[in-house]
Amino acid sequence: MQEILVRALHAKRGRILLQWEALLRVERTTSPLAHPDSLVYLLPWAIDEIFSALQPDADGKSVPAPPTATALRSECACGRNPYLVFFIAGEQALNEALVLAQTEIPALDAASRDSAVSELYAVLSHLRDQEIESFCALCTYRRSATCTDVQPVAPCNRAR
């Protein structure tokens, strides 16, 4: 991502955190650990990780972007992973901030804007996949044939 966009996102850090928290609070809670009051403490860490990964390296090379930007969706079979709602809300908050930052820099061409969005999704996908996989490795439902919950949920066996 271009340095000017990374700086613009840094400047919007406070607003991103507030929006991320607000979006987190309207998401459906899937488990006690997914309660917003539990997850808000992860916001500063997550945004630091994302900003660090978006920073161009010493050679000025950006994060390799995937061919297309796709919405973040999890592979957690039981649906109780607290990172599911956490990263969905984060995706929306960061995407909104990036679009606003891009509108404030009229010199950006369409290719640069598209590349920045792809890079943001790549970084979010990587962090999301790491955290969801780590949490799912500890899940007590991962070995059972089905999960039992108040609402119907998908089978909990993870394909490996």
SULLIN-V123210 format. One record per residue. N is the residue number from 0. PHI is phi in whole degrees, 0 to 359 (999 if undefined). Layout:
n=N phi=PHI
n=N phi=PHI
//
This chain:
n=0 phi=999
n=1 phi=299
n=2 phi=304
n=3 phi=297
n=4 phi=285
n=5 phi=298
n=6 phi=296
n=7 phi=296
n=8 phi=293
n=9 phi=302
n=10 phi=295
n=11 phi=263
n=12 phi=309
n=13 phi=301
n=14 phi=293
n=15 phi=298
n=16 phi=298
n=17 phi=296
n=18 phi=293
n=19 phi=301
n=20 phi=295
n=21 phi=299
n=22 phi=292
n=23 phi=299
n=24 phi=286
n=25 phi=262
n=26 phi=288
n=27 phi=291
n=28 phi=280
n=29 phi=262
n=30 phi=195
n=31 phi=302
n=32 phi=289
n=33 phi=271
n=34 phi=295
n=35 phi=306
n=36 phi=296
n=37 phi=277
n=38 phi=274
n=39 phi=300
n=40 phi=290
n=41 phi=273
n=42 phi=301
n=43 phi=300
n=44 phi=299
n=45 phi=297
n=46 phi=291
n=47 phi=297
n=48 phi=299
n=49 phi=293
n=50 phi=298
n=51 phi=297
n=52 phi=289
n=53 phi=282
n=54 phi=297
n=55 phi=298
n=56 phi=286
n=57 phi=300
n=58 phi=275
n=59 phi=84
n=60 phi=279
n=61 phi=270
n=62 phi=295
n=63 phi=295
n=64 phi=267
n=65 phi=289
n=66 phi=301
n=67 phi=221
n=68 phi=273
n=69 phi=237
n=70 phi=295
n=71 phi=285
n=72 phi=220
n=73 phi=269
n=74 phi=247
n=75 phi=288
n=76 phi=289
n=77 phi=272
n=78 phi=80
n=79 phi=264
n=80 phi=299
n=81 phi=293
n=82 phi=286
n=83 phi=301
n=84 phi=289
n=85 phi=301
n=86 phi=280
n=87 phi=295
n=88 phi=295
n=89 phi=295
n=90 phi=303
n=91 phi=294
n=92 phi=297
n=93 phi=289
n=94 phi=296
n=95 phi=300
n=96 phi=295
n=97 phi=295
n=98 phi=298
n=99 phi=296
n=100 phi=297
n=101 phi=294
n=102 phi=290
n=103 phi=277
n=104 phi=237
n=105 phi=295
n=106 phi=286
n=107 phi=291
n=108 phi=270
n=109 phi=299
n=110 phi=297
n=111 phi=293
n=112 phi=296
n=113 phi=297
n=114 phi=297
n=115 phi=297
n=116 phi=296
n=117 phi=298
n=118 phi=294
n=119 phi=299
n=120 phi=298
n=121 phi=298
n=122 phi=294
n=123 phi=298
n=124 phi=299
n=125 phi=297
n=126 phi=295
n=127 phi=302
n=128 phi=299
n=129 phi=301
n=130 phi=289
n=131 phi=294
n=132 phi=298
n=133 phi=298
n=134 phi=292
n=135 phi=296
n=136 phi=297
n=137 phi=263
n=138 phi=296
n=139 phi=283
n=140 phi=268
n=141 phi=294
n=142 phi=261
n=143 phi=282
n=144 phi=292
n=145 phi=216
n=146 phi=265
n=147 phi=246
n=148 phi=206
n=149 phi=297
n=150 phi=255
n=151 phi=295
n=152 phi=226
n=153 phi=287
n=154 phi=303
n=155 phi=264
n=156 phi=290
n=157 phi=268
n=158 phi=286
n=159 phi=235
//
